[in-house]
Amino acid sequence: MRYHVLATDYDGTLAQDGRVDAATVDWLRKLLATGRRLVMVTGRELPELLNIFPEIDLFEWVVAENGGLLYRPSAKEEKPLAEPPSDSFLQALRDKNVGPISVGRVVVATWEPHQDAVINTIRDQGLELQVIFNKGAVMILPAGVNKASGLIAALKEMNISPHNVVGIGDAENDHAFLRLCEMSVAVANALQAVKDTADLVTAGDHSQGVCQVIEELVANDLADAHLRLQRHHLELGTCDEQKVLLSPYGQSVLICGPSASGKSTVATRIVEALQEQQYQFCLIDPEGDYDEFEGAVVFGGPKAAPPEDEILRLLADPNANAVVCLTGMPIPDRPPFFLRLLSQLLQMRSRTGRPHWLILDEAHHLMPAEWLPPDGTLPKELTNVVLITVHPDLLSGALLDRVDTVLVVGADALDTLTDFTSAINQPTPQMESTTMEPGEFLLWLKGSTVPPQKVLAHPCKMARHRHSRKYAEGQLPSDRSFYFQGPQLKMNLRAQNLMLFLQIGDGVDDETWQYHLRRGDFSRWFRECIKDENLATAAERVESLTNATPQESRALIRSAVEQDYTVPASLPLPVAGAS
C-alpha cells in the first residue's frame, strides 16, 4: 500500500458552508476501515472547529490555525507550534481600526482590505511575521509557519513519511502542504492556481471530490493515477539524450552482471536518486561494499553482527536510512538473519509504507537458487526492491518471478539478459548486437516486446570510499576467496580477506607463490573479487618482473596492498620462502 494517510483541508474541501454531510462522514469511516489514517489541515481556530464538526474524533491529528496548532482529538491534547502573538502587536492593529480580529493560540486573523494595515504594523514593529491569504481572509503567523510545517509536525508524531500521504485542498493557503504530499489533489471548486499545480483534479466539488478520492484509495490505492505522478521519479541516466526514469513505487528491479562490471555503480545511482527524493531505504550489504554511504547509518561490520532491534528502531524514523553490513557474520548465518529481518521490514511496510525501498546486494548469497521459500515468506508482489547479483540463475526462482525491471551491465550484457529470460522461461527480446561501454547498462521491462534500452548512467555524485579494514579483515564468500593451491594442486588454502591472503602468502613455499604470481592469479583476484582496479594494476606490474625473487615480489605485493588498506598490526612480517 502506497498511501497510508489522507490529509484534507476543511473549508471548501471536506466541508461546504462550514458543514460536513453524513455521506462524507460515512466515506471517512470506510477509509479508516482499510487501516489508513486521517489528518485535517485547516486554517480554522480549534474552538469553532470543535463546535461545527462533532466527528472530529475520526481524525488522528488536526493541524489548526494554518499550521500554528496541533491537536490530538483522542486525547484532547493541544500543542502550539509557535509563539503566541504579542499584546503590543494586537493593540497596534486595534489602534489602526483593523477588525474584526480573531486571535488563536498562534494565529491572528482578519479580513481584506486590512492587509495593508497589517503589513505596515509588522514592518513598523520589526516583527518576523508573515501574512497568508485565504479567499479574503488575512492570516498573520510567525515566519515559516504554514500548513506544510504543521503537517510535518503531525506526521512526525505518527512516524509517517510525506511520501505515504495524499493531500487534498482548494485554496491558496493549501499550496505548501499539497506540494509536501506524495499525491496532491485539488477538488473541482478549487482556485485555478491550485488546480494547475495539483497532481489530480477531482470531477466532484467540495466533499464529493473528497469522497471520489477515498473511493479510489479504498478500491486500488489510487493506482490509476500512478502513471501521471512523475515528479517523484528516480532519474537513472539518459538514452538518446532522453532522461531515463524509474518509478519510485511498484518496481522490482534486478541488477546483474559479472564482478567489477559496474553493478555497484548503477545501484549507487539508484540509492542517490532515492536520497534526492527523500525516500527511505534499507540496504543489505553482505560484503561491506556500502559501509561509508553518506546519509545512512551502518549497522554491523567485520567484528560485529548487525543488531536487528537497533535497525528497526532507526527505521521507525522516516528520515533515517540503514545499511546492514553482514561481513562480521559467518556466511551460513547470513540467510537466516536476513529472512528474520526481511519479515520484520515487510511488517513495518504494511503499517507505515516504509522502508520505501529494499536494496539487496549479492542477493544470491541471501536467497540462492536452491532456496524454496515457505508459503507466506514473500508477498506475491515484492515491490520497491533492488536485487543485485552476478548471474540471474544464481538467484531463487521465487525472486526472479517477481522481477519486472532488469538492468544488465558488462560487456556480455546481451548474454546475461538471455540467461535471465531462460531462467524464467520467457523468450529473449530481440536486439541487435551492441558494444557496452563503461557506465552503460541495458534496461528491459520483463515481458515487453520493446527491445532493451542502452542507458548511459548518470555519474554517482557521492564518492564511495573503500573502508580501510573491510577487505583486510572481512569474510568474503567462498566463490570470491583466494585459494593457494600450487602447481600440483596439492593444497587448498583459502584466504577470505587480504589479511589472510598476506599471511598465507608469507607462509607458503616459494614454488607455490611463484606459480600463482606467474599465472596472474593475484591481479585477477584483486580485480574480480576485491574489485580494486588500482591494486590489480599494481599487482600486474609485480607479476611482469621476471628477475624479482620470491622475497622481493612478496614485499612488493604487500606494499601495494598496504598502500590502500589498513592491515592489523598483529599481521606477521614477511618471511621469504617459509613453508
C-alpha positions as CSV (number, residue, x, y, z in Angstrom):
1,M,0.0,0.0,0.0
2,R,1.5,3.3,-1.1
3,Y,-0.9,5.8,0.7
4,H,-1.4,5.4,4.4
5,V,-2.7,8.9,5.3
6,L,-5.3,11.2,3.8
7,A,-4.6,14.9,4.8
8,T,-7.5,17.1,3.9
9,D,-8.4,20.8,4.2
10,Y,-11.7,21.6,5.8
11,D,-13.5,24.7,4.4
12,G,-14.2,24.4,0.7
13,T,-12.9,20.9,0.6
14,L,-14.3,18.5,3.2
15,A,-16.9,21.0,4.2
16,Q,-19.3,23.1,2.3
17,D,-20.7,26.2,4.0
18,G,-18.8,25.1,7.1
19,R,-20.6,21.7,7.4
20,V,-19.7,18.1,6.5
21,D,-22.6,16.0,5.4
22,A,-23.4,12.5,6.7
23,A,-22.5,10.7,3.4
24,T,-19.0,12.2,3.6
25,V,-18.6,11.1,7.2
26,D,-19.5,7.5,6.1
27,W,-16.7,7.6,3.5
28,L,-14.3,8.8,6.1
29,R,-15.2,5.7,8.2
30,K,-14.7,3.5,5.1
31,L,-11.2,4.9,4.7
32,L,-10.4,4.2,8.3
33,A,-11.6,0.6,7.9
34,T,-8.8,0.0,5.4
35,G,-6.2,0.8,8.1
36,R,-5.5,4.2,6.7
37,R,-5.4,7.3,8.8
38,L,-6.8,10.8,8.7
39,V,-5.3,14.2,9.3
40,M,-7.1,17.5,9.0
41,V,-5.2,20.6,7.9
42,T,-7.2,23.7,8.3
43,G,-6.9,27.5,8.8
44,R,-9.7,27.4,11.4
45,E,-9.2,28.0,15.1
46,L,-9.8,25.0,17.2
47,P,-12.9,26.1,19.3
48,E,-15.0,26.9,16.3
49,L,-13.9,23.7,14.5
50,L,-14.9,21.6,17.5
51,N,-18.3,23.4,17.6
52,I,-19.2,22.8,14.0
53,F,-17.6,19.3,13.4
54,P,-18.6,16.8,16.1
55,E,-17.0,13.9,14.2
56,I,-13.5,15.4,14.8
57,D,-12.5,12.1,16.6
58,L,-12.3,10.4,13.2
59,F,-9.1,12.3,12.7
60,E,-5.9,11.2,14.4
61,W,-4.4,14.7,14.3
62,V,-5.7,18.1,13.4
63,V,-3.4,20.8,12.1
64,A,-5.3,24.0,13.0
65,E,-4.6,27.7,12.7
66,N,-2.9,27.2,9.3
67,G,-0.1,25.3,10.9
68,G,0.1,27.1,14.2
69,L,-1.6,24.5,16.4
70,L,-1.5,20.7,16.6
71,Y,-4.5,18.9,18.2
72,R,-5.0,15.2,19.0
73,P,-8.7,14.6,19.3
74,S,-8.4,11.2,21.1
75,A,-6.5,12.8,24.0
76,K,-8.0,16.3,23.6
77,E,-4.3,17.4,23.6
78,E,-3.2,20.8,22.2
79,K,0.3,21.6,21.1
80,P,1.1,25.1,19.9
81,L,3.8,25.0,17.2
82,A,4.9,28.6,17.5
83,E,4.9,31.6,19.9
84,P,1.6,33.4,20.5
85,P,1.1,37.0,19.2
86,S,2.3,39.8,21.4
87,D,-0.1,42.1,23.1
88,S,1.6,45.1,21.6
89,F,1.1,43.8,18.1
90,L,-2.6,43.2,18.7
91,Q,-3.1,46.6,20.3
92,A,-1.4,48.2,17.3
93,L,-3.8,46.6,15.0
94,R,-6.8,47.8,17.1
95,D,-5.4,51.3,17.1
96,K,-5.5,51.2,13.3
97,N,-9.1,50.1,13.4
98,V,-8.3,46.7,12.0
99,G,-11.3,44.5,12.6
100,P,-12.8,42.1,13.2
101,I,-9.8,40.4,14.7
102,S,-9.7,36.8,15.7
103,V,-6.8,35.6,18.0
104,G,-6.0,31.9,18.3
105,R,-3.1,30.2,20.1
106,V,-0.7,31.4,17.4
107,V,-2.7,32.8,14.5
108,V,-4.2,36.3,14.2
109,A,-6.9,36.6,11.6
110,T,-8.8,39.4,10.0
111,W,-10.2,40.2,6.5
112,E,-9.4,42.1,3.4
113,P,-8.9,45.1,2.9
114,H,-7.0,45.3,6.1
115,Q,-3.9,43.6,4.7
116,D,-2.0,46.9,4.1
117,A,-2.5,48.0,7.8
118,V,-1.3,44.6,8.9
119,I,1.8,44.6,6.8
120,N,2.6,48.2,7.9
121,T,2.3,47.2,11.5
122,I,4.6,44.2,11.1
123,R,7.1,46.5,9.4
124,D,6.9,49.3,12.0
125,Q,7.4,46.9,14.9
126,G,10.2,44.9,13.2
127,L,8.4,41.6,13.7
128,E,9.3,38.3,12.0
129,L,5.7,37.6,10.9
130,Q,4.1,36.6,7.6
131,V,0.7,37.3,6.0
132,I,-1.1,34.4,4.4
133,F,-4.3,34.9,2.3
134,N,-7.2,32.5,2.1
135,K,-10.2,33.6,-0.1
136,G,-10.5,37.0,1.5
137,A,-9.2,36.1,4.9
138,V,-5.9,37.6,6.1
139,M,-3.9,35.4,8.5
140,I,-0.8,36.5,10.4
141,L,1.6,33.8,11.6
142,P,5.2,33.6,12.6
143,A,7.6,33.2,9.7
144,G,7.9,29.6,8.4
145,V,4.6,28.5,9.9
146,N,2.1,27.3,7.4
147,K,0.0,24.2,6.7
148,A,3.1,22.3,5.4
149,S,5.1,22.9,8.6
150,G,2.0,21.8,10.7
151,L,1.5,18.7,8.6
152,I,5.2,17.8,9.1
153,A,4.7,18.1,12.8
154,A,1.7,15.8,12.7
155,L,3.5,13.2,10.5
156,K,6.4,13.2,12.9
157,E,4.1,12.2,15.7
158,M,2.7,9.4,13.5
159,N,6.1,8.2,12.2
160,I,4.8,8.6,8.7
161,S,6.6,9.9,5.6
162,P,5.0,12.6,3.4
163,H,5.6,10.0,0.6
164,N,2.8,8.0,2.0
165,V,0.3,10.8,2.2
166,V,-2.4,12.1,-0.2
167,G,-3.3,15.7,0.4
168,I,-6.4,17.5,-0.8
169,G,-7.4,21.1,-0.8
170,D,-8.9,24.1,-2.6
171,A,-7.3,27.5,-1.7
172,E,-4.1,29.4,-1.9
173,N,-3.1,28.6,1.7
174,D,-3.1,24.9,0.7
175,H,-0.2,25.1,-1.8
176,A,2.5,24.4,0.7
177,F,1.0,21.3,2.2
178,L,-0.1,19.9,-1.1
179,R,3.4,20.2,-2.5
180,L,4.7,18.2,0.5
181,C,2.4,15.2,-0.1
182,E,3.2,12.4,-2.5
183,M,-0.1,12.9,-4.3
184,S,-1.7,16.4,-4.3
185,V,-5.4,16.7,-5.2
186,A,-7.5,19.7,-5.9
187,V,-11.3,19.5,-5.7
188,A,-13.2,20.8,-8.7
189,N,-14.1,24.0,-7.0
190,A,-10.5,24.8,-6.1
191,L,-8.8,28.0,-7.3
192,Q,-7.3,27.6,-10.7
193,A,-3.8,28.2,-9.4
194,V,-4.3,25.2,-7.1
195,K,-5.6,23.0,-9.9
196,D,-2.7,24.0,-12.1
197,T,-0.1,22.6,-9.6
198,A,-2.1,19.6,-8.3
199,D,-1.3,16.0,-9.5
200,L,-5.0,15.2,-9.7
201,V,-8.2,17.3,-10.0
202,T,-11.4,15.6,-9.0
203,A,-14.6,15.6,-11.0
204,G,-16.7,16.4,-8.0
205,D,-16.5,19.6,-5.9
206,H,-16.1,20.0,-2.2
207,S,-16.8,16.8,-0.3
208,Q,-17.9,15.0,-3.4
209,G,-14.3,15.3,-4.6
210,V,-13.0,14.0,-1.3
211,C,-15.3,11.0,-1.5
212,Q,-14.2,10.3,-5.0
213,V,-10.6,10.2,-3.8
214,I,-11.5,8.0,-0.8
215,E,-13.4,5.6,-3.1
216,E,-10.3,5.2,-5.4
217,L,-8.0,4.8,-2.4
218,V,-10.2,2.0,-1.0
219,A,-10.5,0.3,-4.4
220,N,-7.0,0.4,-5.7
221,D,-4.7,2.8,-3.7
222,L,-5.2,5.4,-6.5
223,A,-3.3,3.1,-8.9
224,D,-4.8,4.7,-12.0
225,A,-3.1,8.0,-11.0
226,H,0.4,6.4,-10.6
227,L,1.5,6.9,-14.2
228,R,0.8,10.6,-14.2
229,L,2.7,11.1,-10.9
230,Q,6.2,11.7,-12.4
231,R,7.5,14.5,-10.2
232,H,9.0,11.9,-7.8
233,H,10.5,9.6,-10.4
234,L,14.1,8.5,-10.0
235,E,16.5,9.7,-12.7
236,L,19.0,7.0,-13.6
237,G,20.6,8.2,-16.8
238,T,19.9,9.0,-20.5
239,C,19.1,7.1,-23.7
240,D,19.5,9.1,-26.9
241,E,19.7,12.2,-24.8
242,Q,16.3,11.5,-23.2
243,K,16.0,11.1,-19.4
244,V,15.5,7.5,-18.2
245,L,13.3,7.4,-15.1
246,L,12.4,4.7,-12.7
247,S,9.1,4.8,-10.9
248,P,9.5,5.2,-7.1
249,Y,6.7,2.8,-6.4
250,G,5.7,-0.7,-7.7
251,Q,9.0,-1.7,-9.2
252,S,11.0,-4.9,-8.6
253,V,14.5,-4.3,-10.1
254,L,17.2,-6.8,-10.9
255,I,20.8,-5.6,-11.5
256,C,23.0,-8.3,-12.9
257,G,26.4,-8.7,-14.5
258,P,29.9,-10.1,-13.7
259,S,32.1,-8.8,-10.9
260,A,33.7,-5.4,-11.4
261,S,31.3,-4.7,-14.3
262,G,29.5,-1.7,-12.8
263,K,26.6,-3.2,-10.8
264,S,27.6,-1.2,-7.7
265,T,27.7,2.0,-9.7
266,V,24.2,1.5,-11.0
267,A,22.9,0.5,-7.6
268,T,24.6,3.6,-6.1
269,R,22.9,5.8,-8.6
270,I,19.5,4.4,-7.6
271,V,20.3,5.0,-3.9
272,E,21.4,8.5,-4.7
273,A,18.1,9.2,-6.5
274,L,16.2,7.8,-3.5
275,Q,18.1,10.2,-1.3
276,E,17.4,13.1,-3.6
277,Q,13.7,12.4,-3.4
278,Q,13.9,11.6,0.3
279,Y,12.6,8.0,0.1
280,Q,13.7,5.8,2.9
281,F,15.9,2.8,2.1
282,C,17.4,-0.2,3.8
283,L,20.4,-1.7,2.1
284,I,21.5,-5.3,2.9
285,D,25.3,-5.4,2.4
286,P,26.8,-8.9,2.7
287,E,30.3,-7.8,1.7
288,G,30.8,-4.3,3.1
289,D,30.7,-2.5,-0.3
290,Y,28.5,0.3,1.1
291,D,29.8,0.8,4.6
292,E,30.5,4.5,4.1
293,F,27.3,5.6,2.3
294,E,26.5,9.2,3.1
295,G,23.1,9.8,4.6
296,A,22.8,6.3,6.1
297,V,23.6,4.6,9.4
298,V,25.7,1.5,9.1
299,F,25.0,-1.5,11.4
300,G,27.4,-4.3,11.7
301,G,31.0,-4.7,10.4
302,P,33.9,-7.1,10.3
303,K,33.8,-7.6,14.0
304,A,30.1,-7.3,14.9
305,A,26.9,-8.7,13.7
306,P,24.2,-6.1,13.0
307,P,21.6,-5.7,15.8
308,E,18.1,-6.3,14.5
309,D,16.3,-4.3,17.2
310,E,18.5,-1.2,16.6
311,I,18.0,-1.4,12.8
312,L,14.2,-1.4,13.3
313,R,14.4,1.4,15.9
314,L,16.3,3.6,13.5
315,L,13.9,2.9,10.6
316,A,11.0,4.0,12.7
317,D,12.2,7.5,11.9
318,P,11.0,8.2,8.3
319,N,14.1,10.4,7.7
320,A,16.7,7.7,8.6
321,N,18.3,5.2,6.2
322,A,20.1,2.0,7.1
323,V,23.0,-0.1,5.7
324,V,23.1,-3.6,7.2
325,C,26.6,-4.9,6.9
326,L,26.9,-8.7,7.3
327,T,30.7,-9.1,7.0
328,G,31.0,-9.9,10.7
329,M,28.6,-12.9,10.4
330,P,29.6,-16.4,9.4
331,I,28.3,-17.0,5.8
332,P,25.8,-19.8,6.8
333,D,24.2,-17.4,9.4
334,R,23.5,-14.7,6.9
335,P,20.4,-16.1,5.1
336,P,18.5,-16.9,8.3
337,F,19.4,-13.5,9.7
338,F,18.2,-11.8,6.5
339,L,14.9,-13.7,6.4
340,R,14.1,-12.7,10.0
341,L,14.9,-9.1,9.3
342,L,13.0,-9.2,6.0
343,S,9.9,-10.4,7.8
344,Q,10.1,-7.5,10.2
345,L,10.7,-5.0,7.5
346,L,7.7,-6.2,5.5
347,Q,5.6,-5.9,8.6
348,M,6.8,-2.3,9.0
349,R,5.9,-1.7,5.4
350,S,2.4,-2.9,5.9
351,R,1.9,-0.5,8.9
352,T,3.7,2.6,7.5
353,G,4.7,2.1,3.9
354,R,8.4,2.1,4.8
355,P,11.2,1.5,4.3
356,H,10.2,2.6,0.8
357,W,13.0,0.6,-0.9
358,L,15.0,-2.5,0.0
359,I,18.3,-3.0,-1.8
360,L,19.8,-6.4,-1.5
361,D,23.5,-6.6,-2.6
362,E,24.8,-10.1,-3.6
363,A,21.3,-11.3,-3.3
364,H,22.2,-14.8,-4.4
365,H,24.0,-15.2,-1.0
366,L,20.8,-14.3,0.8
367,M,18.3,-16.2,-1.3
368,P,20.2,-18.6,-3.6
369,A,18.7,-20.6,-6.5
370,E,18.1,-23.7,-4.3
371,W,16.1,-21.7,-1.8
372,L,12.4,-22.6,-1.8
373,P,10.6,-20.0,0.4
374,P,7.8,-21.4,2.7
375,D,4.4,-20.1,1.8
376,G,3.9,-16.5,3.1
377,T,7.6,-15.7,3.3
378,L,7.5,-13.4,0.3
379,P,4.4,-11.4,-0.7
380,K,3.0,-12.2,-4.1
381,E,4.2,-8.8,-5.4
382,L,7.6,-7.9,-3.9
383,T,7.8,-4.3,-4.9
384,N,10.2,-1.5,-4.3
385,V,13.2,-3.8,-4.2
386,V,16.6,-3.9,-5.9
387,L,18.3,-7.3,-6.2
388,I,21.9,-7.3,-7.2
389,T,23.6,-10.5,-8.4
390,V,26.5,-11.6,-10.6
391,H,24.3,-14.0,-12.5
392,P,20.5,-14.4,-12.7
393,D,20.4,-18.2,-12.4
394,L,22.2,-18.0,-9.0
395,L,19.1,-16.3,-7.6
396,S,16.0,-18.0,-6.2
397,G,13.3,-18.6,-8.8
398,A,10.8,-17.2,-6.4
399,L,12.6,-13.8,-6.6
400,L,13.1,-13.9,-10.4
401,D,9.4,-14.5,-10.9
402,R,8.8,-11.2,-9.0
403,V,11.2,-9.1,-11.0
404,D,9.7,-6.7,-13.6
405,T,12.7,-4.4,-14.5
406,V,16.1,-5.8,-15.5
407,L,19.3,-3.7,-15.6
408,V,22.2,-5.5,-17.1
409,V,25.9,-4.4,-17.0
410,G,29.1,-5.8,-18.5
411,A,30.5,-6.5,-22.0
412,D,28.3,-9.6,-22.3
413,A,25.1,-7.9,-21.3
414,L,23.0,-9.5,-24.0
415,D,24.1,-13.0,-23.0
416,T,23.3,-12.2,-19.3
417,L,19.9,-11.0,-20.4
418,T,19.3,-14.2,-22.3
419,D,20.3,-16.2,-19.2
420,F,17.6,-14.3,-17.2
421,T,14.9,-14.9,-19.7
422,S,15.9,-18.6,-19.9
423,A,15.7,-18.8,-16.1
424,I,12.1,-17.5,-16.1
425,N,11.1,-19.5,-19.3
426,Q,10.4,-16.4,-21.3
427,P,11.5,-15.5,-24.9
428,T,14.6,-13.3,-25.1
429,P,13.8,-9.8,-26.5
430,Q,15.2,-9.1,-30.0
431,M,18.1,-6.7,-30.1
432,E,21.0,-6.0,-32.4
433,S,24.4,-6.8,-31.1
434,T,25.9,-3.8,-29.3
435,T,29.1,-2.8,-27.6
436,M,28.7,-1.9,-23.9
437,E,30.9,0.9,-22.8
438,P,31.9,1.6,-19.1
439,G,29.0,3.4,-17.4
440,E,26.3,1.9,-19.7
441,F,23.7,-0.7,-18.9
442,L,20.8,-2.4,-20.6
443,L,17.3,-1.7,-19.3
444,W,14.5,-4.1,-20.1
445,L,10.9,-4.4,-18.8
446,K,10.1,-8.1,-18.3
447,G,7.7,-9.4,-20.9
448,S,8.0,-6.3,-23.1
449,T,8.3,-6.7,-26.8
450,V,10.2,-3.4,-26.9
451,P,13.9,-4.0,-27.3
452,P,16.1,-3.2,-24.3
453,Q,17.4,0.3,-24.0
454,K,21.1,1.1,-23.8
455,V,21.3,3.7,-21.0
456,L,24.2,5.9,-20.0
457,A,24.1,6.0,-16.3
458,H,24.5,9.3,-14.5
459,P,27.8,9.6,-12.7
460,C,27.5,8.9,-9.0
461,K,27.5,12.2,-7.0
462,M,28.8,10.7,-3.8
463,A,32.2,9.1,-3.7
464,R,32.0,5.6,-2.3
465,H,35.1,5.3,-0.1
466,R,36.5,1.9,0.4
467,H,36.6,1.0,4.0
468,S,40.2,0.6,5.1
469,R,39.5,-2.6,7.1
470,K,36.7,-4.2,5.1
471,Y,38.7,-6.4,2.7
472,A,41.6,-6.6,5.2
473,E,39.5,-8.4,7.8
474,G,36.1,-9.1,6.3
475,Q,34.7,-12.5,5.3
476,L,34.4,-12.9,1.6
477,P,32.3,-15.8,0.4
478,S,33.9,-19.0,-0.9
479,D,33.4,-18.0,-4.5
480,R,35.3,-14.7,-4.0
481,S,38.1,-16.0,-1.8
482,F,41.6,-16.7,-3.0
483,Y,42.9,-20.3,-2.9
484,F,46.6,-21.1,-2.7
485,Q,46.9,-24.5,-4.4
486,G,50.3,-24.7,-6.0
487,P,51.4,-26.3,-9.3
488,Q,50.4,-29.8,-8.3
489,L,47.1,-28.7,-6.7
490,K,48.2,-30.5,-3.5
491,M,46.9,-27.8,-1.2
492,N,43.8,-25.7,-1.0
493,L,44.5,-22.9,1.5
494,R,41.6,-20.4,1.5
495,A,42.2,-16.6,2.0
496,Q,38.8,-14.9,2.6
497,N,40.3,-11.5,3.1
498,L,43.5,-9.6,2.5
499,M,44.9,-10.2,5.9
500,L,44.8,-13.9,5.4
501,F,46.0,-13.6,1.8
502,L,49.2,-11.9,3.0
503,Q,49.5,-14.2,6.0
504,I,49.1,-17.4,3.9
505,G,51.2,-15.9,1.1
506,D,54.1,-15.4,3.5
507,G,53.8,-19.0,4.7
508,V,53.5,-20.9,1.5
509,D,56.7,-22.3,-0.2
510,D,58.3,-20.3,-3.0
511,E,57.1,-22.7,-5.7
512,T,53.5,-22.1,-4.8
513,W,53.9,-18.4,-4.6
514,Q,55.7,-18.2,-7.9
515,Y,53.1,-20.5,-9.5
516,H,50.2,-18.1,-8.8
517,L,52.4,-15.0,-9.5
518,R,53.3,-16.2,-13.0
519,R,49.7,-17.1,-13.8
520,G,48.5,-13.6,-12.9
521,D,46.2,-15.1,-10.2
522,F,46.9,-12.2,-7.8
523,S,46.0,-9.4,-10.1
524,R,42.9,-11.3,-11.3
525,W,41.7,-11.8,-7.7
526,F,42.3,-8.2,-6.9
527,R,40.3,-7.1,-9.9
528,E,37.4,-9.5,-10.0
529,C,36.8,-10.3,-6.3
530,I,38.4,-7.4,-4.3
531,K,37.1,-5.0,-7.1
532,D,40.1,-2.8,-6.9
533,E,41.5,-1.8,-10.3
534,N,44.4,0.2,-8.9
535,L,45.5,-2.8,-6.7
536,A,45.2,-5.1,-9.7
537,T,47.3,-2.9,-11.9
538,A,50.0,-2.7,-9.2
539,A,50.0,-6.5,-8.9
540,E,50.3,-6.8,-12.7
541,R,53.4,-4.8,-12.6
542,V,54.9,-7.1,-10.0
543,E,53.8,-10.2,-12.0
544,S,55.7,-8.8,-15.0
545,L,59.0,-8.6,-13.2
546,T,60.9,-11.6,-14.5
547,N,64.0,-11.1,-12.3
548,A,62.3,-10.5,-8.9
549,T,63.0,-13.0,-6.2
550,P,60.0,-14.5,-4.3
551,Q,61.1,-12.4,-1.3
552,E,61.0,-9.2,-3.4
553,S,57.7,-10.0,-5.1
554,R,56.1,-10.8,-1.7
555,A,57.3,-7.4,-0.4
556,L,56.0,-5.5,-3.4
557,I,52.6,-7.2,-3.3
558,R,52.4,-6.4,0.4
559,S,53.3,-2.8,-0.2
560,A,50.6,-2.5,-2.9
561,V,48.0,-3.9,-0.5
562,E,49.0,-1.7,2.5
563,Q,49.0,1.5,0.4
564,D,45.2,1.5,0.3
565,Y,44.2,-0.9,3.1
566,T,44.8,-0.8,6.8
567,V,46.2,-4.2,7.8
568,P,46.1,-5.1,11.5
569,A,49.4,-4.7,13.4
570,S,49.2,-8.3,14.5
571,L,49.8,-9.5,10.9
572,P,53.2,-11.3,10.6
573,L,56.0,-9.7,8.8
574,P,57.2,-11.3,5.5
575,V,59.2,-14.4,5.8
576,A,60.7,-15.3,2.4
577,G,60.4,-18.9,1.4
578,A,58.7,-20.0,4.6
579,S,57.0,-23.4,4.3
